[in-house]
Amino acid sequence: MASPLDSTFGVWLVAIWLQTLLQGCGLLQAWLYFHWYAKDSWGIKGMVIFLVLIETFQIITFFQITYFYLIDNFGNVPNLLVIYWQDSAQLFATYLSAFVVQLYFGYCIYVLNKKNKIVPAIVVILALTQIAAGLAQTILTVKIHLLTELEKTVPITTLEAASALCCDLVITSALLWNLRKHKGQIKSTNNLLNRLMINAINRGGLTALCAAVNMIVFISKPGTYYFFIGLLLSGKLYMNSALATLNSRQHIAAKAQSSAGSGREWNSIAMEGMSRGKDHTQQSGVHIVVDHQSQTDRDMDYKTSNFMDGMV
């Protein structure tokens, strides 16, 4: 016989299990990042530290409120319906992680093509809409005080999820467009661009899917917590996608270095704005020879960077 809590705290426990796995992956990636890229600027380090702290706070509060519901108040069924501050706090932490990562990639898009300010502006507007709707939803959940009244948040929840979904789709599409338009006749360059395009799709695909699942299930399955699968996993996926993008720089740079060292010329890509260090030989990130330049990257230190490196 199915438990009456399957669709509520059963899904809740599944979500916390999946979150724990993703939190562990994020912490590992954070350790690898600081081990591999110790020379990164404090701008990008600060973003990584903030993401790790906010997502650690989220998982701690989620564990704490779960223990309170199911252990401290075991058998107290009416208490399962009450919304406490930990519920709202961990919810807003998820929205905040999404906001930070979306702004970062929005700025990256701007640096890749400074002539086009429209797309970065759209990303910023959607990100601000997402965090504003998330804040409004957090305040509203505090006011309603009962989980049975979550249906009152449908309009604002839909706005938040739709904004996050659209923002991720715009970011992914913009990265693909900026990379695709530089393809030419040289196979080695095209292979590298294809790899970067796959990374861009992987970065935005899962977070966009989570936003879509959150929005659809919240509306179609009222009175259940199935939407937790999309909502609560999104923050961990944003953290992991940003860290994976940063940590993949060394691998992509090695591919670029290998191709440059083979003596073949590359198509040019205007990515010089990604690095602004005084010593041009100490750049990191993806270095692509500009205007068929024959210089190789053999002596470059790919583990130094500024805030803008690691965008793709």
C-alpha positions as CSV (number, residue, x, y, z in Angstrom):
1,M,0.0,0.0,0.0
2,A,1.4,3.4,-1.0
3,S,2.2,5.9,1.8
4,P,0.1,9.1,1.8
5,L,3.4,10.9,2.1
6,D,4.9,9.5,-1.1
7,S,4.0,12.6,-3.1
8,T,5.2,15.0,-0.4
9,F,8.0,14.0,2.0
10,G,8.8,10.9,-0.1
11,V,9.8,13.2,-3.0
12,W,11.4,15.6,-0.4
13,L,13.8,12.8,0.7
14,V,14.6,11.9,-2.9
15,A,15.4,15.5,-3.7
16,I,17.7,15.9,-0.6
17,W,19.5,12.7,-1.7
18,L,20.1,14.0,-5.2
19,Q,21.1,17.4,-3.8
20,T,23.7,15.7,-1.5
21,L,25.3,14.0,-4.5
22,L,25.5,17.2,-6.5
23,Q,26.8,19.1,-3.5
24,G,29.6,16.6,-3.2
25,C,30.4,17.0,-6.8
26,G,30.4,20.8,-6.4
27,L,32.8,20.7,-3.4
28,L,35.2,18.4,-5.3
29,Q,35.1,20.7,-8.3
30,A,35.8,23.7,-6.0
31,W,38.8,22.0,-4.5
32,L,40.1,21.1,-8.0
33,Y,39.5,24.7,-9.1
34,F,41.6,26.2,-6.3
35,H,44.3,23.5,-6.8
36,W,44.6,24.0,-10.6
37,Y,43.9,27.7,-10.9
38,A,45.5,29.3,-7.9
39,K,46.6,32.3,-10.0
40,D,43.1,33.3,-11.0
41,S,42.0,36.8,-10.0
42,W,40.1,37.3,-6.8
43,G,37.1,38.4,-8.9
44,I,36.5,34.9,-10.2
45,K,37.7,33.3,-7.0
46,G,35.1,35.4,-5.1
47,M,32.4,34.1,-7.3
48,V,33.4,30.5,-6.7
49,I,33.6,31.0,-3.0
50,F,30.2,32.7,-2.9
51,L,28.6,29.9,-4.9
52,V,30.1,27.2,-2.6
53,L,29.0,29.1,0.6
54,I,25.5,29.8,-0.5
55,E,24.9,26.2,-1.7
56,T,26.5,24.8,1.5
57,F,24.1,27.0,3.5
58,Q,21.2,25.7,1.4
59,I,22.0,22.1,1.9
60,I,22.6,22.6,5.7
61,T,19.3,24.4,6.2
62,F,17.5,21.7,4.1
63,F,18.9,19.0,6.2
64,Q,18.1,20.9,9.4
65,I,14.4,21.4,8.5
66,T,14.1,17.8,7.4
67,Y,15.4,16.6,10.7
68,F,13.0,19.0,12.5
69,Y,10.0,17.7,10.5
70,L,10.7,14.0,10.6
71,I,12.7,13.4,13.8
72,D,12.2,16.1,16.3
73,N,8.5,16.2,15.5
74,F,8.0,12.6,14.7
75,G,4.3,11.8,14.6
76,N,3.2,15.4,14.7
77,V,1.3,15.4,11.4
78,P,-0.1,19.0,11.5
79,N,3.5,20.3,11.9
80,L,4.4,18.8,8.5
81,L,2.2,21.5,6.9
82,V,3.9,24.5,8.6
83,I,6.4,26.6,6.6
84,Y,9.5,27.6,8.7
85,W,12.2,30.2,8.0
86,Q,14.6,27.4,6.9
87,D,12.2,26.5,4.1
88,S,12.2,30.0,2.8
89,A,15.9,30.6,3.3
90,Q,17.1,27.5,1.4
91,L,14.6,28.4,-1.3
92,F,16.0,31.9,-1.8
93,A,19.6,30.5,-1.7
94,T,18.8,28.4,-4.8
95,Y,17.5,31.5,-6.6
96,L,20.6,33.5,-5.6
97,S,22.9,30.9,-7.1
98,A,21.1,31.0,-10.4
99,F,21.2,34.8,-10.4
100,V,25.0,34.9,-9.9
101,V,25.8,32.3,-12.6
102,Q,23.4,33.9,-15.1
103,L,25.0,37.3,-14.6
104,Y,28.5,35.9,-15.0
105,F,27.7,34.2,-18.3
106,G,25.8,37.3,-19.4
107,Y,29.0,39.3,-18.9
108,C,31.0,36.7,-20.7
109,I,28.7,37.0,-23.7
110,Y,29.3,40.7,-23.7
111,V,33.1,40.3,-23.7
112,L,32.9,37.8,-26.5
113,N,31.1,40.4,-28.7
114,K,31.1,43.9,-27.3
115,K,29.5,45.3,-30.4
116,N,26.2,43.5,-29.5
117,K,24.9,44.8,-26.2
118,I,21.3,43.7,-26.8
119,V,21.8,40.0,-25.9
120,P,23.7,40.7,-22.7
121,A,21.1,43.2,-21.7
122,I,18.4,40.6,-22.3
123,V,20.3,38.2,-20.1
124,V,20.6,40.8,-17.3
125,I,16.9,41.7,-17.5
126,L,15.8,38.0,-17.3
127,A,18.2,37.3,-14.5
128,L,16.9,40.3,-12.5
129,T,13.3,39.2,-13.2
130,Q,14.2,35.7,-11.9
131,I,15.8,36.9,-8.7
132,A,13.0,39.5,-8.1
133,A,10.3,36.9,-8.6
134,G,12.3,34.5,-6.4
135,L,12.5,37.1,-3.6
136,A,8.7,37.8,-3.9
137,Q,8.0,34.1,-3.8
138,T,10.2,33.7,-0.7
139,I,8.4,36.5,1.1
140,L,5.0,35.1,0.0
141,T,5.8,31.6,1.4
142,V,6.6,33.2,4.7
143,K,3.3,35.0,4.8
144,I,1.1,32.1,3.9
145,H,2.8,30.0,6.6
146,L,1.2,26.7,5.4
147,L,2.4,24.3,2.6
148,T,-1.2,23.6,1.8
149,E,-1.5,27.1,0.5
150,L,1.4,27.0,-1.9
151,E,-1.1,27.2,-4.8
152,K,-1.3,30.9,-4.0
153,T,2.2,31.3,-5.3
154,V,1.5,29.8,-8.7
155,P,1.7,33.2,-10.7
156,I,5.0,34.3,-9.1
157,T,6.5,30.8,-9.2
158,T,5.6,30.5,-12.9
159,L,7.3,33.9,-13.6
160,E,10.4,32.9,-11.7
161,A,10.7,29.5,-13.5
162,A,9.9,31.0,-16.9
163,S,12.5,33.8,-16.5
164,A,15.2,31.3,-15.5
165,L,14.3,29.0,-18.4
166,C,14.4,31.9,-20.9
167,C,17.6,33.2,-19.5
168,D,19.4,29.9,-19.8
169,L,18.1,29.4,-23.3
170,V,19.3,32.9,-24.3
171,I,22.8,32.3,-22.8
172,T,23.2,28.9,-24.5
173,S,22.0,30.3,-27.8
174,A,24.3,33.3,-27.6
175,L,27.3,31.2,-26.8
176,L,26.5,28.8,-29.7
177,W,26.0,31.7,-32.1
178,N,29.3,33.5,-31.2
179,L,31.2,30.3,-31.6
180,R,29.5,29.0,-34.8
181,K,30.0,32.2,-36.7
182,H,33.8,31.8,-36.5
183,K,33.9,28.5,-38.2
184,G,35.9,28.3,-41.4
185,Q,37.7,25.8,-43.6
186,I,40.4,24.7,-41.1
187,K,39.4,21.4,-39.5
188,S,41.5,21.8,-36.3
189,T,39.8,25.1,-35.5
190,N,36.4,23.7,-36.3
191,N,37.0,20.7,-34.0
192,L,37.9,23.1,-31.1
193,L,34.8,25.2,-31.7
194,N,32.6,22.1,-31.8
195,R,34.0,21.1,-28.4
196,L,33.3,24.6,-27.0
197,M,29.8,24.4,-28.4
198,I,29.2,21.1,-26.8
199,N,30.3,22.6,-23.5
200,A,27.9,25.5,-23.9
201,I,25.0,23.1,-24.5
202,N,25.9,21.0,-21.5
203,R,26.2,24.1,-19.4
204,G,22.7,25.3,-20.1
205,G,20.8,22.2,-21.0
206,L,20.3,20.8,-17.5
207,T,19.5,24.1,-15.8
208,A,17.0,24.9,-18.5
209,L,15.4,21.5,-18.1
210,C,15.1,21.9,-14.3
211,A,13.4,25.3,-14.8
212,A,10.9,23.7,-17.2
213,V,10.2,20.7,-14.9
214,N,9.7,23.1,-12.0
215,M,7.2,25.2,-13.8
216,I,5.3,22.4,-15.5
217,V,5.0,20.1,-12.5
218,F,4.2,22.9,-10.0
219,I,1.2,23.8,-12.1
220,S,0.1,20.4,-13.1
221,K,0.6,18.5,-9.8
222,P,-0.8,20.8,-7.1
223,G,-0.6,19.6,-3.5
224,T,2.5,17.5,-4.2
225,Y,6.3,18.2,-3.9
226,Y,7.2,16.7,-7.3
227,F,8.3,20.1,-8.4
228,F,11.2,19.8,-5.9
229,I,13.1,17.6,-8.4
230,G,13.3,20.6,-10.7
231,L,13.5,23.4,-8.3
232,L,15.9,22.2,-5.6
233,L,18.4,20.6,-8.0
234,S,18.7,23.7,-10.1
235,G,20.9,25.6,-7.6
236,K,23.4,22.7,-7.4
237,L,23.4,22.4,-11.2
238,Y,24.2,26.1,-11.6
239,M,27.1,25.7,-9.2
240,N,28.4,22.6,-10.9
241,S,28.0,24.0,-14.4
242,A,29.9,27.2,-13.5
243,L,32.7,25.2,-11.9
244,A,32.9,22.7,-14.7
245,T,33.3,25.5,-17.2
246,L,36.1,27.0,-15.2
247,N,37.9,23.7,-14.6
248,S,37.6,22.6,-18.3
249,R,39.9,25.5,-19.3
250,Q,43.1,23.5,-18.9
251,H,41.8,20.6,-21.0
252,I,40.6,23.0,-23.8
253,A,43.8,25.0,-23.7
254,A,45.9,21.9,-24.0
255,K,43.9,21.0,-27.2
256,A,44.5,24.5,-28.5
257,Q,48.2,24.3,-27.6
258,S,48.6,21.0,-29.3
259,S,46.9,22.2,-32.5
260,A,49.0,25.4,-32.5
261,G,52.2,23.5,-32.0
262,S,51.5,21.3,-35.0
263,G,52.4,24.1,-37.4
264,R,48.9,24.6,-38.8
265,E,47.4,28.0,-38.9
266,W,44.0,28.8,-37.4
267,N,41.1,31.0,-38.2
268,S,41.0,34.1,-36.1
269,I,38.6,34.7,-33.3
270,A,38.4,38.0,-31.5
271,M,38.8,36.8,-27.9
272,E,41.6,39.0,-26.8
273,G,39.3,40.8,-24.4
274,M,39.2,37.6,-22.3
275,S,42.6,38.3,-20.8
276,R,44.0,41.6,-19.8
277,G,47.2,40.8,-18.0
278,K,50.2,43.0,-18.5
279,D,52.3,40.0,-19.6
280,H,50.7,38.6,-22.7
281,T,52.6,35.3,-22.3
282,Q,50.9,34.7,-18.9
283,Q,47.3,34.5,-20.2
284,S,45.1,31.5,-19.5
285,G,41.8,30.2,-20.9
286,V,41.4,29.4,-24.5
287,H,44.1,31.1,-26.6
288,I,43.4,31.1,-30.3
289,V,45.9,32.6,-32.7
290,V,44.5,35.8,-34.2
291,D,44.8,36.6,-37.9
292,H,46.7,33.4,-38.8
293,Q,49.5,34.2,-36.4
294,S,52.2,31.5,-36.4
295,Q,53.1,32.0,-32.8
296,T,52.5,28.9,-30.6
297,D,51.3,28.7,-27.1
298,R,54.0,26.3,-25.9
299,D,55.4,28.4,-23.2
300,M,52.1,29.8,-21.8
301,D,50.9,29.3,-18.3
302,Y,47.3,28.4,-18.7
303,K,46.6,28.5,-15.0
304,T,46.8,32.3,-14.7
305,S,43.8,34.4,-15.6
306,N,41.6,37.3,-14.8
307,F,37.9,37.5,-14.1
308,M,36.8,36.9,-17.6
309,D,38.7,33.7,-18.4
310,G,36.9,30.4,-18.5
311,M,33.7,31.6,-20.0
312,V,33.8,28.8,-22.6
